[in-house]
Structures are given as C-alpha cells and as structure tokens.
C-alpha cells in the first residue's frame, strides 16, 4: 500500500480544498489567519509537502465554511472508481 500522501485520493482532496479556498476568494494568508497558523503551513498542505490529519482537515473545512463530508465523499467515490477499474 502506498503512503496516503502520495495517493490519487489525497491529491483529489488537496485540489478540492484549494478550489474551495479560491471559491471563497481567500488567500493562503487569509486561511492561515483563520486557523491561527502560518500561511506557509497552508501552502505546504496545498502542495502536498505536509499531510493533514482528520482534525486538521475538519478545522480547515470549518474555517472555509465548507462541509467536510463533501471532501470525504470525493475520496470515497475515487476509491470506489479505482476498485471498479480493476
């Protein structure tokens, strides 16, 4: 099993979070301020240099005012699609 940070599902989740941030017209600095964390942390997460744990994911979703279940559904669908391709 590959490390999850390199999986296509994790990549989809990162891209989804970036898209949601853009839709809210927020910068990485804005999100960093909302989370009380350096903007560089947000950048590392978005670039895949740092892996999110589930609590961090929930905090980002709360800061962006998005439903965390939508991101989880995206991951689950990708996993189901990859199983069907086998």
C-alpha positions in Angstrom: 0.0 0.0 0.0 1.4 3.4 -1.0 1.6 6.2 1.5 -1.6 8.1 1.5 0.1 11.5 1.0 1.0 10.2 -2.5 -2.3 8.7 -3.3 -4.6 10.0 -6.0 -7.4 10.3 -3.4 -5.3 12.6 -1.3 -4.4 14.6 -4.4 -8.1 15.0 -5.2 -8.8 16.2 -1.7 -6.0 18.8 -1.8 -7.2 20.1 -5.1 -10.8 20.2 -3.8 -9.6 22.2 -0.8 -7.7 24.6 -3.0 -10.8 25.1 -5.2 -13.0 25.7 -2.2 -10.5 28.4 -0.9 -10.5 30.0 -4.3 -14.3 30.0 -4.5 -14.3 31.8 -1.1 -11.8 34.3 -2.6 -9.3 33.6 0.2 -5.6 33.6 0.0 -3.3 31.2 1.9 -2.6 34.0 4.3 -6.3 34.5 4.9 -6.7 30.8 5.8 -3.6 30.9 7.9 -5.1 33.8 9.9 -8.4 32.0 10.3 -6.6 28.9 11.6 -4.1 30.9 13.7 -1.2 29.2 11.8 1.5 30.4 9.5 0.4 30.8 5.8 3.4 28.6 4.9 1.7 25.7 6.7 -1.3 26.2 4.4 1.0 26.2 1.4 2.7 23.0 2.5 -0.6 21.3 2.9 -1.8 22.5 -0.5 1.4 21.5 -2.2 1.4 18.0 -0.7 4.5 18.6 1.4 2.6 18.1 4.6 -0.1 15.5 5.3 -3.3 16.6 7.0 -4.7 14.6 9.9 -8.5 14.3 10.2 -8.7 17.0 12.9 -6.7 19.5 10.8 -8.9 18.7 7.8 -12.0 19.4 9.9 -10.5 22.7 11.1 -9.8 23.8 7.5 -13.3 22.9 6.5 -14.7 24.9 9.4 -12.5 27.9 8.6 -13.6 27.7 4.9 -17.2 27.2 5.9 -17.5 24.0 3.8 -18.9 20.7 4.5 -16.2 18.2 5.4 -18.4 15.3 4.3 -18.2 16.6 0.7 -14.5 16.1 0.6 -14.8 12.6 2.2 -17.5 11.7 -0.4 -15.0 12.7 -3.1 -12.4 10.4 -1.6 -14.8 7.5 -1.2 -16.0 7.9 -4.8 -12.5 7.9 -6.1 -11.8 4.7 -4.1 -14.9 3.1 -5.5 -14.0 4.1 -9.1 -10.5 2.7 -8.7 -11.9 -0.6 -7.4 -14.2 -0.9 -10.4 -11.3 -0.3 -12.8 -9.6 -3.5 -11.6 
